[in-house]
Amino acid sequence: MEQRRPPEYILEVFADPSSVKDVVKGILHTIFFHRFFPSIRPRTRDVLDLTLPVVEDVELETLIDQRTAALVRQLDTSSDLGARSTGVRGQIAVQFFEKRRRKAWFTKGEEEVCWEQWTLDVTLATPRTESERAKVRQAMETMLLRTAMKIVSTVNRDKDHIPPITTSETNPFPYQISTNPKGDGWGARMGIF
């Protein structure tokens, strides 16, 4: 049986160096708020005059903090190399998996199959003057609102691909957050890159 490609949702965001960490964390928490299935107590956090949901789970928050810090370091390093004028870019991807029984002749076990992926394309904006800073902040607020609304409309619209919960584990669907994921070329499929 041929395996279907999971749906991938691409979110394009930009932020200035002082806000990039908060913006990325806010978007990741918004995704997880809608796709994290253990019971949670709803919390919120203000990011750029916008109130976003937060998932209070120590393991998840630690992973989000680590991946966001890695992305910010990568963006800072790239911007130090002189790419400021062209806009420094980075990616962070969130994948959700289901555990399936592996069906092979001589092996038994489980495999994790991705059922949804979110890719965040992050561009670092570097305003030079105070008027540019104000324009960038206004644009960041508008972009963050649009991105949050896109996440909400997407999760409400696209539900048919979510696999049934077949386990009594606290979190039935493992997840992965990666920075600058490799492409889907032949090298990635063969495990070379």
N, C-alpha and C positions, 0 to 999 in steps of 0.2 A: 504494500500500500504506500503510495507516495505521500510524503509529508507536506502539508500546506505551509506556506509562509505566514508567519504571524503578522497581524496588522502593525504597522509602524506609524507613529504619529510624530511629526517633526514640529518643534516649537522654536521659533527664532526670537532671540532676545538680545538686548544690548544694555550695557550698564557702564557707569563710570567706575574708576578703580575703587572709590570709597563705598560704592553700593553693590558691587558685583556679588560679593559673598551673600549678602542678605537677599538679593533678588533670586539668585540660584537656589538658595535654601528654601525660600518661600515657594518657588515653583515646584521643587521636589516634594515638599510637604503637601502641596495641593494635589499632586498626582497620587501620593500615597494615601491621602485622606480618602480618596475615592476607590483605591484598589487594594488597600490593606484590610484583610478580612477579620482579624481578631477584634474582639470588642475593645473599643477605645473610648476614652472620655474626651469629647470635643473641646479643643482649646483653640485660641486664635493668637496671632502675632501681627503687629502692624509693620508693614514694609512700604516705605514711600507713600504714606498717607492712605494706604489700602490695607484692609483687614483680611488676612488670609488664614486658612485653617492650619493647625499644627497637629501632628500625630505624636503623642507622648508615649514613646517606647524607647527605652534606653539603648537597646541594640540598634534600632533603626536610626535614632538621632546621632549616635556615634558614627555610623557608616555615612550618613549624609554629611556630617561635619568633616570627616576624613576626606571624602571624595571632593567636596566643595573646596577644602583647603588645597588639595592637590591641583585642582583646576585653576584656582587663583594663583598658586605658585607658578604654574605653567604659563598663565597669561602674563604674570609679572616678568618672568624670565624672557618671554618673547618680546614684551614691550621694551625691555632693557636692551634688546639686540637691535633696536632701531626700527621696529615695525609699527611704531605709534602712528605715523602719518597714514598708513594704509588700513588701520583697524586690526587689532589682534583678535584672532578667533580661536575658539576651543570648543570641544564637545563633551557632553556628559550624557550617558545613556542609562535608562532604567529598563530592566527586563523582568518580566514575571513568568514563572515556570509552573508547570504541573508535573507531578510525579506519575510516571506510567510504568507499568510492568513491561520489562524488556522481553520481547518474544523472539527467542532464538532457539536453535536446535539444542545446543548443549549448555547454554548459560541461562541463569535465572537472576533476576535483580530488577532494579528500577533505573529508569533514565529520566532526566529532566528535559522536558520539551517546552520551548518558549511559546507562550500564547499571546504575548503582547509586548511591544517595545515602544518606549518614548525616547526621542532623541532631542536634546536641547543644544541648539547651535548658539553659542554665546559669542558676542562681539564686544570687545572692550572699547568704549568711547573715551577719548581723552580731550576734554574741553580745555582751551587755552585761556580764555578770558571769562570774566564774571558773567557777561551776557550769554556766552556759549554754555556756561555751567547751568544757568537758569533754563535755557532751551533744552539742554540734554535732560535735566531733571524732569521737566514737563513731559518730554517724549518718553522717558523711562516709565513714568507713572501711567501714561496712556498705554504703552506696550505691555506693562505688567497686568493692567486690567484686561486688555484684550486676550492675553495669554491665559489668565485665570478663567475667563469666560469660555475660551476655546476648550480648555480642559473639561470644564463642567458640561458643555454641550456635547463634547465627544463621548465622555463616559456615560451620559444619559442616552445618547443615540446608539452607540456601539456596545451592545451587551451580549449579543448572540455567540460571540467567540469565547466567552469566559467558560472554562470547563466546570463541570459539576464538582462540588466539594464531596470527596469520597473518603475523607479521613477525619479523625477526631482530634488531630493535632491542633495546637493553638493557632498556628499560621499554616493553612492548608497549601498555600502557594509560595514557594521560595522565590526570592527576588535577588537581583544583582544590580549594582550601580557601578558603572565603569567610566573612567575619563578617557577621552579621545579614543573611542573604540575603533578598531580596524574596519576597513571596508568589507564588502561581501564578495570580493573577488575570488579567483580560484585558489590563491595562496592562503586566504583565510579559511576556506573550506577544507583545505588539505592540512591545515594546522601549521603551515610554514611561517606565517607572519603573526 
